[in-house]
Amino acid sequence: MTTEFRDLLDRSVLINLDDILVYNRTLDEHIVHLLVVLDHLRLAKYKANLDKCEFAKQELEYLGHFVTPKDIHPLADKIQAIVDWPEPRCATDVRSFMGLAGYYQRFVESYSKVAAPLSGRQSPKFRLVSKRVAFSSN
């Protein structure tokens, strides 16, 4: 679907699989871009399910984030999933956790320093010897 919208991508449209997000600074711009998007859908012979459509929203959840005109932050349940993640037992577990946590790194100040103790433990050669060894960021 991105091919049909390439002229609008990252200007007023974001696409993830079959979800289309139209964003603008003003309602007038938004209406114009919605009409353009609907025209693109019609020309490509795509159909939108009206029951799944929401128009002119100031706040919304999108791809695990809560988006407002002033801010973007991760949803609370996504943060809780990181907090509740089970203790890693092997390098694969560490990589899985780092992948999840890394997705939200833009929201963590000095993420690379916070993540550094785990980064070196992603190698398959690394074995967790003790379950209760504290990681130090020093």
Helices and strands as residue ranges (DSSP letters): G 2-5, E 13-16, E 19-22, H 27-43, G 50-52, E 60-62, E 65-67, E 72-74, H 76-83, H 91-103, G 105-107, H 111-119
